[in-house]
Amino acid sequence: MTKQEAFINIGETFNRIINKFASIEKKPRDFGTGDLLYPSEIHNIEIIGRNPGINVTNLAKTLGVTKGAVSQIVNKLERKNLVEKFRDSNNEKAVMLKLQKMGEIAFSGHENFHAKFYSEIMDKVDNMTPEQIQFFQSILDKIDKYVTTYMNS
């Protein structure tokens, strides 16, 4: 196989993976609460669960979306009793976020989902040398940079 053919195969595989992830991103799942949660919802729960007390501005920055988008999702999650808003005791204007009990269950269910989802990949990474891991990361970084440049053009 030539380098050109190998590159074409890699590109086709990458596109296939992107399309599959896009399909996954459209499908809601139950992460143990009885509610079907869309990926945008569970990703907000994930970040809040890892950063209790985060505010909407920092949540939006972490997720790479607008504050308006985050506010809409947080309001939905609040109505579902998954997320709670509270005021910062040092700054009454600042609205902070934390998970409610059902949000903690969803967070844990999502962590379990990812553990199963990525277990085979982690087995491969465990068998890689540090140099192989660094090389793979450098490829992903180049793709990320290219996609960011393409999005902003």
Secondary structure as GFF3:
##gff-version 3
##sequence-region A 1 153
A	DSSP	alpha_helix	3	25	.	.	.	ID=ss1
A	DSSP	beta_strand	29	30	.	.	.	ID=ss2
A	DSSP	beta_strand	36	37	.	.	.	ID=ss3
A	DSSP	alpha_helix	39	50	.	.	.	ID=ss4
A	DSSP	beta_strand	54	55	.	.	.	ID=ss5
A	DSSP	alpha_helix	56	63	.	.	.	ID=ss6
A	DSSP	alpha_helix	67	79	.	.	.	ID=ss7
A	DSSP	beta_strand	83	88	.	.	.	ID=ss8
A	DSSP	beta_strand	91	99	.	.	.	ID=ss9
A	DSSP	alpha_helix	101	126	.	.	.	ID=ss10
A	DSSP	alpha_helix	130	151	.	.	.	ID=ss11
###
